[in-house]
């Protein structure tokens, strides 16, 4: 069917690569976020780390749990979409500074992202059961939401996640590497002022490139090329 399509707009370079035969040409427009809804609202809390997302095996949350730096703590926001995985995570969290929030509303999530020194998206290609996930993250909308809240972001080298992260406000680590996650988090969780500065840089990039208005302009520019 791809030969009947003139153009293909993709939310990431990774996403475009999953459909290489759709359309005569492909443009990367990325996704967007509402910077009025997702905005800084709380001061940074020393040591606070947050994960937001569905609790599914390919999210790799266990690697963050294992990589929590000394003196830091992790809040996990998300509904358990896999009961066995949720049980596995709770076992991993025993004796560690981890809190699970399964029923938070949007406002609570925004506050959690805002006050965190870092947000983490540790998605993996191979989950804890050894199953292979070929499409772990087409882009990673939660990363954009965290950045819009003025929060530095640590992501894994999985899917489209690295495309939105710059060293000035975040880090990209190998999938499934708890030690690398810990090393990336320590400068942020131990120094809220540093975390706030880097988070401000993250929000600046959102305002420049990842608002829905900016996405719409990129889409219109591609349509106008025909």
N, C-alpha and C positions, 0 to 999 in steps of 0.2 A: 504493500500500500504506500510505502514511502515515496515512490516515484510520482505519485499524484499530489504531493505536498510541496509547495514552493519553499517554505522556510520553517524552521523549528526553533522556537525560543526555549532555552533550557535554564533551569534555576542554578546550575553550576556546571563547571567543566566536567566534573565526574558524572553528573546526570546526563550530559550530552553524550559522553562516551558509552553509556549503556544503550543508546539508541542511535548507532552510527549511520543507519540507513534510512532514517526518517527525514525527508525533506532534501531539497537540493543544496541547502546551506543551513548552517546552525549559528545562532548568536547566543551568547551567555548574557542573561539579564539579571541573574541572581534573584533572590527573594527580598522581601522587605519586612519592616516592623513599624508599629505605631509608636513614635517616640514621645507622644503625649501620655499614652497609657503606660508604656514601659519607660520610666524616668527615675532618676535618683530621688529617693524620698527619705532615706535614713542614713545616719553616719555609719562608717565602717566599724565593725566589731572585730576586735583582735581575735585571730584564730578561726574565724567563721568561714566554712566552706559550704557550698550548696550544689546539689545535683537536682535538676528538674527534668522529668521525663517519664515516659511509661516504663514500668519495671518489667523489662523483657531481657532474655539472656544476652542478646547482642549489644545491649547498652553497657555491659562491662562494669557495672557499679562496684562489684567486689574488688576491683583493682584500686579504686579510690579508697575504699574501706581499709585495704591493706597498706595504702600509701599515705595515710593521714600523718602529717608531721607532728612531732612532739608539741604539746600545748595547744593543738588545734582540735576542731570538732567539725563533724559533718552532719548536715541536715539533708535528708533525702525526701524530695517532694515528688510524689507520683503514685498512681494507682497500680496495684499488682495485677498485671495482665497474664501472669504465669504463676500459679500458686506454688509450684515446686521451686521456681527461681526465687520467689519472695521468701520462702522458708530458708533457702540456701543463704540468702543475704542476711537474714536475721541471725543465723548461726555464725556467719562471718563477723557480724557486728558485736557478738557477745564479748563483753569486757572491753569494748572500744567505745570512744565518744561519738556515738552515732544515734541520731533520732530519725524516725520515719514519720512522715506526714502524708497520709493517704487521701485526705479529704479537704485539702486547703482550697480556698476560693482564689480567684484571680488576684484580689487585692493582697492577700497574704503572700502569694508567690512573688508579686512585685516587691513587697517589703523584704522578703527573704533574699531575693536577688540583689536588692539595693544595699543591704547592710553587709553582705558577704564580702570578704576580702578577695575571694575567687570563686568562680563557677567552674565546674568540670563537666566535660562531655567525653567519657572514656570509652567510646564505642569500639567494638572489636569485630574482626572478620571471623574468628573462631571462638565460640562461646565456651562456657565452663563444662559443657557436656561433650565438647569436641565437634559440635555441628558447625558447618560453614555457612556464613551469611555473606552473600556476594554484594548486597546493597545495604550496608549498615547505616549510612546517612547520606541522602542525596545532597543535602546542604547542611542542615543542623539549625533549625529556626531558633531553638533555645539559646544557642550561642549568640545570635543577633539580639535576642531579648535581654540577655544578661549584659551585653555590651551597651545596649540602650539604657540600662539601669545604672550605667557607670561602673561596671564591674569587670575586672580582668578575667580572662578566660583561658583555661587549659584544656586542650582537646587532643585526641589521639589522631594519628596519621591514618584516618579511615574515611573513605568516601569523600564527600565534598567539604568536610570540616576544615582542613588546612587552608582552603581558599579564602576564608574570612578572618584569619588570624594573622596578626603581625607581631613581631617580637617586641615592639614598643609597648604593647598592652596584653600580651599573652604568650603562650608557648604551645608547641606541637610536640607530642611525645609518641614513642612507638606504642602500638596497641598492646594492651595486656602487661605493661611494664609499671608495676607499682613503685619501684624505686625511682623511675624517671618522673612519675607523677609527684612523688614526695619532693624531689629536688626542685621541680617547677613551682610547687606550692609554697615552699618554705620562705622565700623572700617576700611573699605576699602576706601569708598568715602571721608572720612575726613582725610585720611593719605596716600597720594600717595606713599610715601616711603614704607610703610607697604604693600600697594597693589603691588608694584613692586617686593618686596621680595617674597611675596606669589606667585605672577605670575611666578617668576623664578623657584620656586619649582614645579609649575604645568608643565612648559615646560620641566623640567628635567625628570618628569615622562613620558611625551610623548616620549622623546628621548630614554628612557629605554624600554618602553613597547608598545607604540602605533604607531610606524612608520609602513608603509606598509611592510617593510622588516621584521620587527618583527612578524607581522601577518602572512606573508608567511612562516616564519620559524616554527611558531606554527602549521600551516596547514600541512606542510611537515612532522613534527614530528608525527602528528596523522596518516597521510597516512603510514608512515614507521612502525607504530605499527601493521599493518596488514600483 
